[in-house]
Amino acid sequence: MTAITLPDSVKKTIDEAQLYATVATVGRDGHPHLTVSWLDRDGDQLIYSTTSDRVQGKNLARDPRITIVITAPDNPFLYAEIRGTAALTPDPDGVLVDRMSHKYTGKPYAEFNPASVNDGPRVEVRITPTKIAGSL
C-alpha cells in the first residue's frame, strides 16, 4: 500500500494534546492485541516506544500491520483510525521514551517509571500510514 499524508487535524491533535492512543497489532493466532500508548509523530509518520519483548513488539516483528486509534481530548466521538505498517528501530538508550515521558509527565522516564530498569530492549515503532478513517 502507498503511504498517505496525515490530515492537518490529526497532526494538530497529536502535536498539541497529551492523548493516549489505542494501538492494535496482529497476534500470533490472528486475533488483535490492543494496548494504550503515548504517541508522537515525525512528519506524516507516527512514532511510539515499546520493548522488543512485549507482546506488541513481538507481534510487530512478525507482522508489521498496525492500527492506531486516537480521539479528540475534548470529544471522544471525534476520532481517527490510522492503519499502516510499522518499522522497529533499536533505541537502546531510551531516547524516544524519555522524550515522550517529558511531554506526558514532565519527568524523565526512569523517574516516572522506576520499574523500567527491568524493561527489555527498547525499540522505536515508526508507523507509515496507508489509510485513515474517522471524523477527527
TORKOL-4160 file (C-alpha; in steps of 0.2 Angstrom, whole numbers, padded with zeros to 4 digits, m for minus):
136
<pt num="1" X="0000" Y="0000" Z="0000"/>
<pt num="2" X="0005" Y="0018" Z="m0003"/>
<pt num="3" X="0009" Y="0030" Z="0011"/>
<pt num="4" X="m0003" Y="0044" Z="0014"/>
<pt num="5" X="m0002" Y="0061" Z="0021"/>
<pt num="6" X="m0009" Y="0064" Z="0039"/>
<pt num="7" X="m0023" Y="0077" Z="0039"/>
<pt num="8" X="m0019" Y="0093" Z="0047"/>
<pt num="9" X="m0032" Y="0090" Z="0061"/>
<pt num="10" X="m0024" Y="0074" Z="0066"/>
<pt num="11" X="m0007" Y="0082" Z="0066"/>
<pt num="12" X="m0013" Y="0096" Z="0077"/>
<pt num="13" X="m0021" Y="0084" Z="0089"/>
<pt num="14" X="m0005" Y="0073" Z="0091"/>
<pt num="15" X="0006" Y="0089" Z="0092"/>
<pt num="16" X="m0005" Y="0099" Z="0105"/>
<pt num="17" X="m0013" Y="0085" Z="0116"/>
<pt num="18" X="m0007" Y="0073" Z="0128"/>
<pt num="19" X="m0018" Y="0060" Z="0121"/>
<pt num="20" X="m0017" Y="0041" Z="0124"/>
<pt num="21" X="m0018" Y="0031" Z="0108"/>
<pt num="22" X="m0025" Y="0013" Z="0107"/>
<pt num="23" X="m0013" Y="0003" Z="0097"/>
<pt num="24" X="m0019" Y="m0014" Z="0088"/>
<pt num="25" X="m0006" Y="m0027" Z="0082"/>
<pt num="26" X="m0010" Y="m0044" Z="0075"/>
<pt num="27" X="m0007" Y="m0058" Z="0087"/>
<pt num="28" X="0001" Y="m0074" Z="0083"/>
<pt num="29" X="m0016" Y="m0083" Z="0082"/>
<pt num="30" X="m0023" Y="m0069" Z="0071"/>
<pt num="31" X="m0033" Y="m0060" Z="0085"/>
<pt num="32" X="m0030" Y="m0042" Z="0088"/>
<pt num="33" X="m0019" Y="m0037" Z="0103"/>
<pt num="34" X="m0023" Y="m0019" Z="0110"/>
<pt num="35" X="m0013" Y="m0008" Z="0121"/>
<pt num="36" X="m0013" Y="0010" Z="0126"/>
<pt num="37" X="0002" Y="0021" Z="0122"/>
<pt num="38" X="0009" Y="0038" Z="0122"/>
<pt num="39" X="0010" Y="0044" Z="0104"/>
<pt num="40" X="0021" Y="0057" Z="0094"/>
<pt num="41" X="0024" Y="0060" Z="0076"/>
<pt num="42" X="0038" Y="0064" Z="0064"/>
<pt num="43" X="0031" Y="0072" Z="0048"/>
<pt num="44" X="0017" Y="0060" Z="0042"/>
<pt num="45" X="0024" Y="0045" Z="0052"/>
<pt num="46" X="0018" Y="0041" Z="0069"/>
<pt num="47" X="0030" Y="0035" Z="0082"/>
<pt num="48" X="0029" Y="0027" Z="0100"/>
<pt num="49" X="0041" Y="0017" Z="0111"/>
<pt num="50" X="0039" Y="m0001" Z="0117"/>
<pt num="51" X="0051" Y="m0015" Z="0121"/>
<pt num="52" X="0055" Y="m0029" Z="0109"/>
<pt num="53" X="0050" Y="m0042" Z="0122"/>
<pt num="54" X="0032" Y="m0036" Z="0125"/>
<pt num="55" X="0018" Y="m0044" Z="0115"/>
<pt num="56" X="0016" Y="m0029" Z="0103"/>
<pt num="57" X="0035" Y="m0029" Z="0100"/>
<pt num="58" X="0035" Y="m0047" Z="0096"/>
<pt num="59" X="0019" Y="m0045" Z="0085"/>
<pt num="60" X="0026" Y="m0031" Z="0075"/>
<pt num="61" X="0042" Y="m0040" Z="0072"/>
<pt num="62" X="0032" Y="m0055" Z="0065"/>
<pt num="63" X="0019" Y="m0044" Z="0056"/>
<pt num="64" X="0021" Y="m0026" Z="0053"/>
<pt num="65" X="0002" Y="m0022" Z="0051"/>
<pt num="66" X="m0004" Y="m0010" Z="0064"/>
<pt num="67" X="m0019" Y="0001" Z="0068"/>
<pt num="68" X="m0019" Y="0016" Z="0079"/>
<pt num="69" X="m0035" Y="0025" Z="0086"/>
<pt num="70" X="m0034" Y="0042" Z="0093"/>
<pt num="71" X="m0049" Y="0053" Z="0100"/>
<pt num="72" X="m0050" Y="0072" Z="0102"/>
<pt num="73" X="m0046" Y="0076" Z="0120"/>
<pt num="74" X="m0062" Y="0086" Z="0122"/>
<pt num="75" X="m0074" Y="0075" Z="0112"/>
<pt num="76" X="m0071" Y="0056" Z="0112"/>
<pt num="77" X="m0084" Y="0055" Z="0097"/>
<pt num="78" X="m0071" Y="0063" Z="0086"/>
<pt num="79" X="m0058" Y="0050" Z="0081"/>
<pt num="80" X="m0046" Y="0045" Z="0068"/>
<pt num="81" X="m0042" Y="0027" Z="0064"/>
<pt num="82" X="m0025" Y="0026" Z="0056"/>
<pt num="83" X="m0019" Y="0010" Z="0048"/>
<pt num="84" X="m0002" Y="0007" Z="0042"/>
<pt num="85" X="0014" Y="m0003" Z="0043"/>
<pt num="86" X="0027" Y="m0002" Z="0057"/>
<pt num="87" X="0046" Y="m0002" Z="0057"/>
<pt num="88" X="0055" Y="m0006" Z="0073"/>
<pt num="89" X="0072" Y="0003" Z="0076"/>
<pt num="90" X="0083" Y="m0001" Z="0092"/>
<pt num="91" X="0083" Y="0013" Z="0104"/>
<pt num="92" X="0095" Y="0006" Z="0117"/>
<pt num="93" X="0097" Y="0022" Z="0127"/>
<pt num="94" X="0078" Y="0025" Z="0128"/>
<pt num="95" X="0079" Y="0042" Z="0119"/>
<pt num="96" X="0061" Y="0042" Z="0112"/>
<pt num="97" X="0053" Y="0035" Z="0128"/>
<pt num="98" X="0062" Y="0048" Z="0138"/>
<pt num="99" X="0057" Y="0062" Z="0127"/>
<pt num="100" X="0039" Y="0056" Z="0127"/>
<pt num="101" X="0039" Y="0055" Z="0146"/>
<pt num="102" X="0044" Y="0073" Z="0147"/>
<pt num="103" X="0030" Y="0078" Z="0136"/>
<pt num="104" X="0017" Y="0067" Z="0145"/>
<pt num="105" X="0023" Y="0068" Z="0164"/>
<pt num="106" X="0036" Y="0082" Z="0164"/>
<pt num="107" X="0049" Y="0069" Z="0171"/>
<pt num="108" X="0062" Y="0058" Z="0164"/>
<pt num="109" X="0055" Y="0040" Z="0160"/>
<pt num="110" X="0066" Y="0032" Z="0174"/>
<pt num="111" X="0059" Y="0044" Z="0187"/>
<pt num="112" X="0041" Y="0042" Z="0181"/>
<pt num="113" X="0043" Y="0023" Z="0180"/>
<pt num="114" X="0057" Y="0017" Z="0191"/>
<pt num="115" X="0052" Y="m0001" Z="0187"/>
<pt num="116" X="0058" Y="0002" Z="0169"/>
<pt num="117" X="0076" Y="m0003" Z="0174"/>
<pt num="118" X="0069" Y="m0021" Z="0172"/>
<pt num="119" X="0062" Y="m0017" Z="0154"/>
<pt num="120" X="0068" Y="m0027" Z="0140"/>
<pt num="121" X="0077" Y="m0019" Z="0125"/>
<pt num="122" X="0068" Y="m0003" Z="0119"/>
<pt num="123" X="0063" Y="0000" Z="0101"/>
<pt num="124" X="0055" Y="0014" Z="0092"/>
<pt num="125" X="0040" Y="0010" Z="0082"/>
<pt num="126" X="0038" Y="0021" Z="0067"/>
<pt num="127" X="0021" Y="0019" Z="0058"/>
<pt num="128" X="0019" Y="0024" Z="0040"/>
<pt num="129" X="0000" Y="0027" Z="0037"/>
<pt num="130" X="m0008" Y="0019" Z="0022"/>
<pt num="131" X="m0027" Y="0023" Z="0027"/>
<pt num="132" X="m0036" Y="0035" Z="0038"/>
<pt num="133" X="m0054" Y="0034" Z="0043"/>
<pt num="134" X="m0064" Y="0044" Z="0056"/>
<pt num="135" X="m0070" Y="0061" Z="0060"/>
<pt num="136" X="m0056" Y="0070" Z="0068"/>
